[in-house]
Amino acid sequence: MGLEKLQVVALIHDDFEDLEYWYPVFRLREAGIKVRTAGEGRGKVYHGKYGVPATADMEFREVDSSEYHGILVPGGWAPDKLRRYPEVISIVQEMNSNGAVIGQICHAGWVLISARILSGKKVTSTPGIKDDMENAGATWFNEAVVVDGNLVSSRRPPDLPEYGKALIDALSALPAAR
């Protein structure tokens, strides 16, 4: 597989769920996929809920969605902050239109709700935002991972092994990976 040709952008802000950011990032990198992190400021260090740091490689406004094959939105409380940036909403909408793989876990569904891309989609998330997901037009399932087209969604940290595999499988299926 040509996974080394693929690029994924991970979104970051303070209070991200540490495992929901780092575990998929490591899995994707182990598969040979280049992962870059976008935040409010290039070089800015963000801290997860448990204090693990992550540094932004670039600013949200620097992301050219056409250069990326996927996007990773971690959970925690960061999604409530991320969805307030018009640039983040544009990135998610553009990548969805381009057919890029969109990975979201736990509370990350809030970003997709704000981007208005969930209507008619099958998803999962933390049960705490189930109503939000359904009110956005999605059909919610209480499963470890739900894949619907380019959208790969997952519930919470115990589901990370299934989520990581599903993300890599979805990226592997892209024409650019062949």
For each residue, the residues with C-beta under 8 A, 3 or more apart:
1: 172 177 178
2: 5 6 176 177 178
3: 6 31 32 33 168 171 172 177
4: 32 33 34
5: 2 176 177
6: 2 3 32 33 34 69 70 171 174 176 177
7: 33 34 35 36 67 68 69 70
8: 28 33 34 35 36 68 69 70 71 72 101 103 171
9: 35 36 37 38 63 68 70 71 72 91
10: 21 24 25 35 36 37 38 71 72 73 74
11: 37 38 39 60 71 72 73 74 78 82 88 91 111
12: 16 21 37 38 39 46 54 56 74 78
13: 16 39 40 46 78 81 82
14: 46 47 77 78 81
15: 47 48 49 76 77 78 81
16: 12 13 20 21 46 48 49 54 74 75 76 77 78
17: 20 21 48 49 74 75 76 78 105 106 107 157
18: 21 22 48 49 50 51 52 76
19: 22 23 157 160
20: 16 17 23 24 74 75 76 105 106 108 156 157 160
21: 10 12 16 17 18 24 25 48 54 72 74 76
22: 18 19 25 26 48 52 54
23: 19 20 26 27 157 160 164
24: 10 20 21 27 28 72 74 103 105 160 163 164 167
25: 10 21 22 28 29 35 37 72
26: 22 23 29 30
27: 23 24 30 31 164 167 168
28: 8 24 25 31 33 35 72 164 167 168 171
29: 25 26 32 33 34 35
30: 26 27
31: 3 27 28 168 171
32: 3 4 6 29
33: 3 4 6 7 8 28 29 70 168 171
34: 4 6 7 8 29
35: 7 8 9 10 25 28 29 72
36: 7 8 9 10 57 58
37: 9 10 11 12 25 54 55 56 57 58
38: 9 10 11 12 56 57 58 59 60 62 63 91
39: 11 12 13 42 44 46 56 58 59 60
40: 13 44 56 59 60 85
41: 44 56 59
42: 39 56 57 58 59 62
43: 55 56
44: 39 40 41 55 56
45: 53 54 55
46: 12 13 14 16 39 53 54 55 56 78
47: 14 15 51 52 53 54
48: 15 16 17 18 21 22 51 52 53 54 76
49: 15 16 17 18 76 77
50: 18
51: 18 47 48
52: 18 22 47 48
53: 45 46 47 48
54: 12 16 21 22 37 45 46 47 48
55: 37 43 44 45 46
56: 12 37 38 39 40 41 42 43 44 46 59
57: 36 37 38 42
58: 36 37 38 39 42 62 63
59: 38 39 40 41 42 56 62 63
60: 11 38 39 40 63 85 87 88 91
61: 87
62: 38 42 58 59
63: 9 38 58 59 60 68 87 91
64: 67 68
65: 68 90 91 94 95 98 100
66: 94 98
67: 7 64
68: 7 8 9 63 64 65 71 95 100
69: 6 7 8 100 101 171 174 176 177
70: 6 7 8 9 33 95 100 101 102 103 167 170 171
71: 8 9 10 11 68 91 92 95 100 101 102 103
72: 8 9 10 11 21 24 25 28 35 103 167
73: 10 11 79 82 92 102 103 104 105 108 111 112
74: 10 11 12 16 17 20 21 24 78 79 105 106 108
75: 16 17 20 78 79 104 105 106 107 108 126 156
76: 15 16 17 18 20 21 48 49 79 106 107
77: 14 15 16 49 80 81 107
78: 11 12 13 14 15 16 17 46 74 75 81 82
79: 73 74 75 76 82 83 107 108 109 110 111
80: 77 83 84 107 110
81: 13 14 15 77 78 84
82: 11 13 73 78 79 85 88 111
83: 79 80 88 89 110 111 113 114 115
84: 80 81 88
85: 40 60 82 88 89
86: 89 90
87: 60 61 63 90 91
88: 11 60 82 83 84 85 91 92 111
89: 83 85 86 92 93 111 114 115
90: 65 86 87 93 94
91: 9 11 38 60 63 65 71 87 88 94 95
92: 71 73 88 89 95 96 102 111 112 115 117
93: 89 90 96 97 115 116 117
94: 65 66 90 91 97 98
95: 65 68 70 71 91 92 98 100 102
96: 92 93 99 100 102 115 117 150 151
97: 93 94
98: 65 66 94 95
99: 96 150 174
100: 65 68 69 70 71 95 96 150
101: 8 69 70 71 150 152 167 170 171 174
102: 70 71 73 92 95 96 112 117 150 151 152
103: 8 24 70 71 72 73 152 153 154 163 167 170
104: 73 75 108 109 111 112 123 125 151 152 153 154
105: 17 20 24 73 74 75 108 125 153 154 155 156 159 160 163
106: 17 20 74 75 76 109 125 126 154 155 156 157
107: 17 75 76 77 79 80 110 125 126 128 129
108: 20 73 74 75 79 104 105 111 112 125
109: 79 104 106 112 113 118 123 125 126 129 132 133 153
110: 79 80 83 107 113 114 129 132
111: 11 73 79 82 83 88 89 92 104 108 114 115
112: 73 92 102 104 108 109 115 117 118 136 151
113: 83 109 110 116 118 132 133 136
114: 83 89 110 111
115: 83 89 92 93 96 111 112
116: 93 113 119 136
117: 92 93 96 102 112 121 151
118: 109 112 113 121 123 133 136 137 138
119: 116 136 137 138
120: 137 138
121: 117 118 137 138 139 148 149 151
122: 138 139 141 146 148
123: 104 109 118 133 138 139 140 141 146 148 151 153
124: 140 141 142 143 144 145 146 153 154 155
125: 104 105 106 107 108 109 128 129 130 133 140 153 155
126: 75 106 107 109 129 130 155 156
127: 130 142 155
128: 107 125
129: 107 109 110 125 126 132 133
130: 125 126 127 133 134 140
131: 134 135
132: 109 110 113 129 135 136
133: 109 113 118 123 125 129 130 136 138 140
134: 130 131 137 138 139 140
135: 131 132
136: 112 113 116 118 119 132 133
137: 118 119 120 121 134
138: 118 119 120 121 122 123 133 134
139: 121 122 123 134
140: 123 124 125 130 133 134
141: 122 123 124 146
142: 124 127 155
143: 124 146 155
144: 124 154 155 158 159 162 163
145: 124 152 153 154 159 162 163 166
146: 122 123 124 141 143 151 152 153 154
147: 151 152 153 166 170
148: 121 122 123 151 153
149: 121
150: 96 99 100 101 102 170
151: 96 102 104 112 117 121 123 146 147 148
152: 101 102 103 104 145 146 147 163 166 167 170
153: 103 104 105 109 123 124 125 145 146 147 148
154: 103 104 105 106 124 144 145 146 159 160 162 163 166
155: 105 106 124 125 126 127 142 143 144 158 159
156: 20 75 105 106 126 159
157: 17 19 20 23 106 160
158: 144 155
159: 105 144 145 154 155 156 162 163
160: 19 20 23 24 105 154 157 163 164
161: 164 165
162: 144 145 154 159 165 166
163: 24 103 105 144 145 152 154 159 160 166 167
164: 23 24 27 28 160 161 167 168
165: 161 162 168 169
166: 145 147 152 154 162 163 169 170
167: 24 27 28 70 72 101 103 152 163 164 170 171
168: 3 27 28 31 33 164 165 171 172
169: 165 166 172 173
170: 70 101 103 147 150 152 166 167 173 174
171: 3 6 8 28 31 33 69 70 101 167 168 174 177
172: 1 3 168 169 177
173: 169 170 177
174: 6 69 99 101 170 171 177 178
175: 178
176: 2 5 6 69
177: 1 2 3 5 6 69 171 172 173 174
178: 1 2 174 175
